[in-house]
Amino acid sequence: MKAEVLIIEDEQELAELIGLYLENEGIHTAWAESAEIGLRLLGEQTFDLIVLDINLPGMDGFEFLQEFRRNSRVPVIIVSAREADEDIIMALGVGADEFVTKPFTPRVLSARVRAVLRRTKVFANEERRLYRFADFELDYEGYNLKKGGGLIPMAAREFEILRLLVEHAGKTFSLQEVYDRVWGQEYGDLSAVSVYIQRIRKKIEVDYHNPVFIKTIHGKGYLFARELVR
């Protein structure tokens, strides 16, 4: 079955170019010229990934993400001409999984899409495994995190980092090791790891300034408290 990707982009020519490259990779695409149309399409059919522009007419990409992340953890790749650190941090903070700066080559974006789809589909197809800590349940098959039966919205990359740490509870991972395992690249912006760790802590810790689950081992990295996993 082909992967289904929704492109939310108001520039039709660019959307068609992205779609052409993805179709050549065997990925089926749909196009929405606004966030509002994108939300309507998401209510009508299932998509495996979203390519999202920030500067959209009406509801912008940030507003779309905030609305979308209330009920879905489908991975989102943002494409934007904005390249300020504040915009990237904000995008990651509201649930984006990747940030690609315009101008970009469609070949590079296509590679990013394939990489994210590989990660999420691999996790979704693995044998069912559950990890529990405190009132939380980390479900590999459902690809979700629950607390007391309620679903906690998580971006795909948040889930992958939490899974890595929980599965190897008690083991310390450096920023580079987390980046290599989750991003799948040898080199990159390691500061992104800390941004995602902070986002995860805000979702699972009572006081994320004094974390109980994800510990910072100064000079070494992060570990998940082994004694809390069952």
C-alpha positions in Angstrom: 0.0 0.0 0.0 1.3 3.5 -0.9 2.0 6.0 1.8 -0.4 8.9 1.8 1.0 12.4 2.2 -1.0 15.7 2.4 0.7 18.8 1.1 -0.7 22.0 2.7 0.8 24.8 0.6 -0.8 27.9 -1.0 1.7 28.1 -3.8 0.2 25.7 -6.4 3.3 25.4 -8.5 5.5 24.4 -5.5 2.9 22.0 -4.2 2.7 20.3 -7.7 6.5 20.1 -7.8 6.7 18.5 -4.4 3.9 16.1 -5.3 5.6 15.1 -8.5 8.8 14.2 -6.7 6.9 12.2 -4.1 4.8 10.4 -6.6 8.0 9.4 -8.4 9.0 7.8 -5.1 5.8 5.8 -5.0 4.1 8.1 -2.5 0.6 9.2 -3.1 -0.2 12.9 -2.4 -3.1 15.2 -2.0 -3.0 19.0 -2.0 -4.7 21.6 0.1 -4.2 25.3 -0.6 -5.1 26.4 3.0 -5.0 25.0 6.5 -8.8 25.0 6.6 -9.0 22.8 3.5 -6.3 20.6 5.0 -8.3 20.0 8.2 -11.3 19.1 6.1 -9.4 16.6 4.1 -7.9 15.1 7.3 -11.4 14.6 8.5 -12.3 12.7 5.4 -9.3 10.4 4.9 -6.2 9.0 6.6 -2.7 10.4 5.8 0.7 9.0 6.9 2.5 12.4 6.9 1.8 16.1 6.3 4.0 18.6 4.5 3.0 22.0 5.9 3.8 25.6 4.9 3.7 28.2 7.7 2.7 31.3 5.8 -0.8 30.3 4.7 -3.9 32.5 4.0 -6.3 32.5 6.9 -5.2 30.0 9.6 -1.4 29.9 9.5 0.8 26.8 9.9 1.4 27.3 13.6 -2.4 27.6 14.3 -3.0 24.5 12.2 -0.4 22.5 14.2 -1.9 23.5 17.5 -5.4 22.4 16.3 -4.2 19.3 14.6 -2.0 18.0 17.5 -5.0 18.0 19.9 -6.2 14.7 18.2 -3.4 13.4 16.0 0.3 12.4 16.2 0.7 12.0 12.4 4.2 13.3 11.6 4.4 16.9 10.2 7.3 18.3 8.1 7.2 22.1 8.0 8.6 23.9 4.9 9.0 27.6 5.3 11.0 30.6 4.1 11.3 31.6 7.8 14.7 30.5 9.2 15.0 32.4 12.5 15.7 30.2 15.5 12.6 31.5 17.2 10.4 30.2 14.3 12.1 26.8 14.3 11.8 26.5 18.1 8.1 27.5 17.9 7.4 25.0 15.2 9.0 22.2 17.1 7.2 23.4 20.3 3.8 23.1 18.7 4.4 19.6 17.3 6.4 19.7 14.1 8.7 16.7 13.5 11.0 18.3 10.8 11.7 21.9 9.7 12.9 22.4 6.1 13.9 26.0 5.1 12.9 27.4 1.7 14.4 27.5 -0.8 15.0 23.7 -0.9 15.5 21.1 -3.5 12.5 18.8 -3.9 15.0 15.9 -3.8 16.1 16.8 -0.3 12.5 17.2 0.9 11.6 13.9 -0.7 14.5 12.2 1.2 13.2 13.8 4.5 9.7 12.5 3.8 11.0 9.0 3.1 13.1 9.0 6.3 10.2 10.0 8.5 7.8 7.5 6.9 10.4 4.7 7.4 10.7 5.5 11.1 7.0 5.7 11.8 6.0 2.7 9.7 8.7 0.6 11.3 7.5 1.4 14.8 3.8 0.8 13.8 4.6 -2.6 12.4 6.6 -4.0 15.3 5.2 -6.6 17.7 3.0 -5.1 20.4 5.0 -4.0 23.4 3.9 -2.0 26.4 5.9 -0.1 29.0 4.4 1.4 32.1 5.7 4.0 34.4 3.6 5.7 37.1 0.2 6.3 35.5 1.6 6.2 32.0 1.4 3.5 29.3 3.8 3.6 26.3 2.2 1.5 23.5 4.5 0.6 20.6 1.7 -0.9 18.4 -0.7 2.0 19.0 2.3 4.4 18.7 0.9 6.4 21.6 1.3 7.5 25.2 -1.6 7.3 27.6 -2.1 8.5 31.1 -5.0 7.0 33.0 -6.5 5.8 29.8 -6.4 9.3 28.2 -4.3 9.9 25.1 -1.4 12.4 25.4 -0.7 14.0 22.0 2.9 13.4 20.9 4.8 14.3 17.7 6.4 11.2 16.1 9.9 12.3 17.1 8.8 12.9 20.7 7.5 9.3 20.8 10.7 7.9 19.3 12.9 9.7 21.9 10.7 8.6 24.8 10.6 5.1 23.5 14.4 5.0 23.2 14.9 6.1 26.7 12.2 4.0 28.3 13.3 0.8 26.4 16.8 1.3 27.7 15.9 2.6 31.1 19.0 3.1 33.3 21.3 3.6 30.3 22.7 7.1 29.6 22.4 8.4 26.0 24.5 11.4 24.9 22.9 14.0 22.7 24.8 12.6 19.7 23.6 9.1 20.4 20.0 10.2 20.6 20.3 12.3 17.5 21.9 9.4 15.5 19.3 6.9 16.6 16.2 9.1 16.2 17.2 11.4 13.4 19.2 8.8 11.6 22.0 11.2 10.6 25.5 11.3 11.8 25.8 15.1 11.9 23.2 17.7 12.7 21.9 20.3 15.2 22.3 18.5 18.5 20.4 21.3 20.3 17.2 19.8 18.8 17.5 16.9 21.1 17.3 19.1 24.2 14.3 20.9 22.7 12.5 17.6 22.3 13.5 16.4 25.8 12.0 19.6 27.3 8.8 19.0 25.4 8.5 15.5 26.6 9.2 16.5 30.2 6.4 19.0 30.1 4.0 16.2 29.1 5.1 13.6 31.7 6.7 15.3 34.6 4.8 16.9 37.5 7.6 19.6 37.7 9.6 19.5 34.5 12.2 21.8 36.2 12.9 18.9 38.6 12.3 15.8 36.5 11.7 12.4 38.1 11.5 10.3 34.9 14.1 11.7 32.4 17.2 12.6 34.3 20.0 14.8 33.0 23.4 13.3 33.7 25.7 16.3 33.5 28.4 16.0 30.9 27.0 12.7 29.6 23.4 13.0 28.5 20.0 11.7 29.5 18.6 8.5 31.1 15.2 7.3 32.1 14.9 6.2 35.7 15.1 2.3 35.5 13.3 1.8 38.8 10.1 3.6 37.6 9.6 1.3 34.5 7.5 -1.8 34.9 
